[in-house]
Amino acid sequence: MSGPESLFKRPRSIRRGAGLTFLFAGVLAAGAATGSFGSEPDHPPAPPARSAPVAQDVSEAAAEALADGKSPTDAAREVVSRSGDRWGKVYDEEEYAEFEQALDGEYTGVGLWTRRGDGGRIEVAAVQHGGPADKAGIHEGDRLRSVDGRRVDGSSPAEVVRLLRGAEDAGPGSEVTLGLERGKRTWTSTLRRATLAKQTVSVRDFEDGTRLVKVSAFTKGSGTEVRKAVEAAPAGHGILLDLRGNSGGLVAEAVDAASAFLDGGLVATYDVRGEQRALHAIRGGQTSRPLVVLVDGGTMSAAELLAGALQDRGRAVVVGSRTFGKGSVQMPTRLPDGSVAELTVGHYRTPSGRGVDGRGITPDLVADEDAEARARTVLTGLGPPS
């Protein structure tokens, strides 16, 4: 799909919330989720012909299972498992509802994030302002000893998230009791879960005026938040766009984020029914402000699309390690029992025609532990905007 931008047809519109919804690891407590691209939410374009047999097989298997009094969800999962679709997945109705809620930028919880410390101890990595944990006086750095009486030392952060979110019926207002430690003090705190806005964009300013914009995932509104952060950055200074650990999300939001740095033009191409289509940035972005993009092996999907676009367009220097390599597009198929099968229907390419799936984005400068410091040095060398 290489070639000049004029070869690609400009779409009439990109609706917020519609979009090449790519791998979104961590949205569901148990793992990752995928999505689709479309002109309207819940109405993606028809897939290429090559994907039709799998979709038909899944639908037929689900219908037959329902008629036989068996589980359509289990039948669909078996078909997808045999299909060889690496990213194909089947969600039950509740899982998919949670996935959609997460892409809406909301989740039910207490508003704290955890990390593993020395000896497998679980520490509070961050507290959401105004959330239940914040109101209870829990601070970053506090040790989380237990959740509802269950010790969490040695647990993975994902396991802790599942405990904090609770069972499927643990909605807003449900209680969870945390065992905590700060210095020599130990105490328990009972919190009520709440529906909270997902904070996927954060900003940090360095003393030299450099602004770091960290995007953890592309949920609804995150593209606008990136643009606001860039527009409000100190005049005459550069931007570090940190996409490390960003597992993807809504591509419409990644395109919106690209618009903060581009004056229109191509962001990516994809294929539907053999017809080549394109995604374009909105005109008016800041094209002269120095920009460095940070990536790593946890940079996936929509985040890879954004990094690849800025790299191909010569707009940014990419620093870090090779990205994950997920450049596929999934389409949801609703099954008779309300479950949803996500099936791969195509792949996207960067503006120069590079395929990302299975390859990833190779950074211009390879860096590991010192990636942020190296990126700041590169940004200094790019000089102030003219």
C-alpha positions in Angstrom: 0.0 0.0 0.0 2.9 2.3 -0.6 2.5 5.4 -2.7 1.7 9.1 -2.5 -1.1 10.3 -0.3 -3.2 11.3 -3.3 -3.7 7.7 -4.1 -5.9 7.2 -1.0 -9.5 8.3 -0.9 -10.2 10.7 2.0 -13.1 9.4 4.2 -16.1 11.7 4.5 -15.8 11.7 8.2 -14.3 10.0 11.2 -16.9 9.6 13.9 -15.5 9.7 17.5 -16.0 6.4 19.1 -16.2 4.6 15.8 -12.9 3.2 14.8 -10.4 0.5 14.2 -10.7 -0.6 17.8 -7.5 -2.6 18.3 -6.1 -4.7 21.0 -6.8 -3.2 24.4 -4.9 -5.2 26.9 -6.0 -4.7 30.5 -9.4 -3.4 29.8 -11.0 -6.7 31.0 -9.7 -8.0 34.3 -8.8 -11.3 32.7 -6.8 -10.1 29.7 -7.2 -8.3 26.4 -10.0 -7.2 24.1 -10.3 -6.2 20.5 -12.6 -4.2 18.3 -13.4 -2.8 14.9 -13.5 0.1 12.5 -16.7 1.6 11.2 -18.4 4.8 10.1 -20.7 4.6 13.1 -20.4 2.9 16.5 -21.5 -0.8 16.4 -21.8 -0.7 12.6 -18.4 -1.6 11.1 -18.0 -2.0 7.4 -18.4 -5.4 5.9 -15.2 -7.5 6.1 -13.2 -8.6 3.1 -14.5 -11.8 1.4 -11.7 -13.9 2.9 -13.0 -13.4 6.4 -16.6 -14.3 5.5 -16.3 -18.1 5.9 -15.0 -17.9 9.5 -17.8 -15.4 10.4 -20.4 -17.7 8.8 -19.0 -20.8 10.6 -19.1 -19.0 13.9 -22.7 -17.8 13.4 -23.9 -21.2 12.2 -22.2 -23.0 15.1 -23.7 -20.6 17.6 -27.2 -21.0 16.1 -26.9 -24.8 16.1 -25.8 -24.8 19.7 -28.7 -22.6 20.7 -31.1 -25.0 18.9 -29.6 -28.0 20.7 -29.8 -26.3 24.1 -26.1 -25.9 24.3 -23.9 -22.8 24.9 -23.6 -20.6 21.7 -20.6 -18.9 23.3 -18.7 -22.1 23.9 -19.5 -23.3 20.3 -18.3 -20.0 18.9 -15.1 -20.2 20.9 -14.3 -23.6 19.5 -14.7 -22.4 16.0 -12.5 -19.4 16.5 -9.9 -21.5 18.2 -9.7 -23.8 15.2 -9.7 -20.9 12.7 -6.1 -19.9 13.4 -7.2 -16.3 13.9 -4.5 -15.1 16.3 -6.5 -12.2 17.6 -10.0 -13.8 17.3 -11.9 -13.9 20.5 -15.4 -14.5 21.8 -16.8 -12.5 24.7 -19.9 -13.3 26.7 -22.5 -10.5 26.9 -21.2 -9.1 30.2 -17.6 -9.2 29.2 -18.4 -7.3 26.0 -20.5 -4.7 27.9 -17.5 -4.2 30.2 -15.2 -3.8 27.2 -17.4 -1.2 25.7 -17.7 0.7 29.0 -13.9 0.7 29.2 -13.6 2.2 25.7 -16.0 4.8 26.8 -13.4 5.8 29.3 -15.2 4.6 32.4 -14.7 1.7 34.8 -16.0 0.6 38.2 -13.4 0.5 41.0 -11.8 2.4 43.8 -9.4 4.6 41.8 -6.0 3.1 42.5 -3.3 1.4 40.5 -0.7 -1.0 41.9 2.8 -2.2 41.2 5.0 -5.0 42.4 7.7 -3.9 44.8 10.6 -5.7 46.5 9.9 -9.2 47.6 6.7 -9.4 45.6 4.9 -6.8 47.9 2.1 -4.9 46.2 2.4 -1.1 46.4 0.0 1.7 45.4 1.4 3.1 42.2 -1.1 6.0 41.7 -4.4 7.2 43.2 -7.1 8.8 41.1 -7.9 12.3 42.3 -11.4 12.4 43.8 -11.9 8.6 43.7 -12.8 6.5 46.7 -9.2 5.6 47.5 -8.2 9.3 47.4 -11.1 10.3 49.7 -10.0 7.5 52.1 -6.6 9.0 52.4 -4.7 6.3 50.5 -1.4 7.6 49.0 1.0 6.6 46.3 3.7 4.3 47.9 1.4 2.8 50.5 1.6 -1.0 50.8 -1.5 -3.0 49.9 -1.5 -6.0 52.1 -4.9 -7.5 51.4 -8.2 -7.2 49.6 -11.3 -8.4 51.4 -9.1 -10.4 53.7 -7.1 -12.1 50.9 -3.3 -11.5 51.1 -2.0 -10.1 47.9 1.8 -10.3 48.3 3.2 -12.2 45.3 0.1 -11.5 43.2 0.4 -10.0 39.8 -1.0 -6.5 39.3 -3.7 -8.0 37.0 -4.8 -10.3 39.8 -5.0 -7.4 42.2 -7.1 -5.5 39.7 -9.6 -8.3 39.6 -9.9 -8.3 43.4 -10.3 -4.6 43.5 -13.0 -4.6 40.7 -14.8 -7.5 42.4 -17.2 -10.0 41.0 -19.4 -9.3 38.0 -22.2 -8.1 40.2 -19.9 -5.8 42.2 -21.2 -2.6 40.7 -21.0 1.0 42.0 -21.8 1.2 45.7 -20.4 -2.3 46.5 -17.9 -2.5 49.3 -14.3 -3.7 49.3 -12.0 -3.8 52.4 -8.3 -3.0 51.9 -5.5 -3.9 54.3 -2.8 -1.2 54.1 0.5 -0.2 55.5 2.5 3.0 55.6 5.7 3.0 57.5 5.0 1.5 60.9 1.3 2.1 60.6 -1.1 -0.7 59.5 -4.9 -0.2 59.1 -7.9 -1.4 57.1 -10.2 0.8 55.0 -13.6 -0.1 53.6 -14.3 1.7 50.4 -17.4 1.8 48.1 -16.7 1.2 44.4 -17.7 4.0 42.1 -18.0 4.6 38.3 -14.8 6.5 37.5 -13.4 8.2 34.4 -10.4 6.4 33.1 -7.4 8.7 33.1 -5.4 7.6 30.0 -3.5 10.9 29.4 -1.2 12.5 31.9 1.2 15.4 31.7 4.5 16.1 33.4 6.6 19.2 32.8 10.4 19.2 33.3 12.4 22.2 34.6 13.7 22.9 31.2 10.2 23.4 29.8 9.9 20.0 28.1 6.5 18.5 28.4 6.0 14.8 28.6 2.5 13.6 27.5 1.9 10.0 28.6 -0.9 8.1 26.9 -1.7 4.7 28.5 -4.5 3.8 26.1 -6.8 5.3 23.5 -10.3 5.6 25.0 -12.9 8.0 24.0 -11.7 11.6 24.4 -8.0 10.7 24.8 -7.2 12.2 21.4 -8.7 15.5 22.5 -6.8 15.4 25.8 -3.5 14.9 23.8 -4.3 17.9 21.6 -5.1 20.1 24.7 -1.9 19.0 26.4 0.2 20.0 23.3 -1.6 23.3 22.8 -1.1 24.2 26.4 2.6 23.2 26.5 5.2 26.0 27.3 6.0 28.0 24.2 9.3 27.3 22.6 9.8 23.8 24.1 9.4 20.3 22.8 7.1 17.4 23.5 7.9 13.8 24.6 5.0 11.6 23.6 5.2 8.5 25.8 3.4 5.5 24.2 5.3 2.9 26.2 3.0 0.2 27.6 0.1 1.7 25.5 -1.9 -1.4 24.5 -4.1 0.4 21.9 -7.8 1.2 21.9 -9.8 3.3 19.5 -7.9 4.3 16.3 -10.2 7.3 15.8 -8.6 8.6 19.0 -5.1 7.8 17.8 -5.9 9.7 14.6 -7.2 12.6 16.7 -3.9 12.5 18.7 -1.9 12.6 15.4 -3.8 15.7 14.5 -2.0 17.5 17.4 1.2 17.2 15.5 0.3 17.2 11.8 -1.3 19.6 9.4 -3.7 17.1 7.9 -2.5 14.3 5.7 -2.3 10.5 5.8 -2.1 8.7 9.1 -2.7 5.1 7.9 -4.4 2.9 5.3 -6.5 -0.2 5.6 -8.4 -2.5 3.3 -12.1 -3.4 3.1 -13.5 -5.7 0.4 -10.3 -5.1 -1.6 -10.9 -1.4 -1.6 -8.0 0.7 -0.2 -9.1 3.3 2.3 -7.3 5.8 4.4 -7.3 7.7 7.7 -6.3 11.4 7.7 -5.4 13.8 10.4 -7.3 17.0 10.9 -5.5 20.2 9.6 -4.1 22.7 12.1 -1.7 20.7 14.2 1.6 22.0 15.6 4.1 21.0 12.9 7.2 22.9 14.1 7.3 22.0 17.8 10.1 19.4 18.4 8.7 15.9 19.0 10.1 12.6 20.3 8.0 9.5 20.7 8.8 6.9 23.3 7.9 3.2 22.5 8.6 -0.3 23.8 7.5 -3.9 23.5 4.2 -2.9 25.2 3.3 -0.4 22.5 0.6 -2.0 20.5 -2.0 -1.5 17.8 -3.5 2.0 17.7 -0.4 3.2 19.5 1.8 1.6 16.9 -0.3 3.2 14.2 0.4 6.6 15.7 4.1 6.1 16.2 4.5 4.7 12.7 2.6 7.7 11.2 4.7 10.3 13.0 7.9 8.4 12.0 6.9 8.0 8.3 5.8 11.6 8.0 9.2 12.8 9.3 7.4 14.5 12.2 9.1 12.7 15.1 12.1 10.8 16.2 11.1 7.4 17.7 13.1 6.3 20.7 13.0 3.0 22.7 12.6 -0.6 21.7 10.7 -2.5 18.9 7.0 -2.3 19.4 4.7 -5.4 19.9 3.5 -5.8 16.3 -0.3 -5.9 16.2 -1.6 -4.3 13.1 -4.8 -6.2 12.5 -8.4 -5.1 12.4 -11.3 -7.0 14.1 -15.0 -6.9 13.4 -17.6 -7.8 16.0 -20.3 -10.4 15.2 -23.2 -10.5 17.6 -24.3 -14.1 18.4 -27.8 -15.4 19.3 -27.2 -15.4 23.1 -25.8 -11.8 23.1 -22.2 -12.9 23.1 -19.8 -11.3 20.6 -17.2 -12.9 18.3 -14.3 -10.6 17.3 -12.7 -11.8 14.0 -9.7 -10.4 12.1 -10.8 -8.9 8.8 -7.8 -7.0 7.6 -4.6 -5.1 8.5 -3.5 -1.5 8.5 -0.3 0.0 7.1 1.7 3.2 7.9 1.8 6.1 5.4 4.9 4.6 3.6 3.1 1.3 3.2 4.8 -0.6 6.0 2.8 -3.5 7.6 3.0 -3.6 11.4 1.4 -6.9 12.2 4.1 -9.4 13.3 6.8 -6.8 12.7 6.2 -3.8 14.9 7.8 -0.4 14.6 11.6 -0.2 14.8 12.7 2.9 16.7 15.1 5.4 15.2 17.2 5.2 18.3 17.2 2.0 20.4 17.2 2.5 24.2 16.1 0.5 27.2 16.2 1.6 30.8 17.6 5.0 29.8 15.0 5.6 27.1 13.5 8.7 28.7 16.9 10.4 29.3 18.0 9.5 25.8 14.7 10.9 24.4 15.2 14.2 26.2 18.8 14.5 24.8 17.4 13.9 21.3 14.7 16.5 21.8 17.3 19.0 22.9 19.2 18.4 19.7 16.1 19.0 17.6 16.2 22.6 18.7 13.3 25.1 19.3 10.5 25.5 16.9 11.0 28.2 14.3 
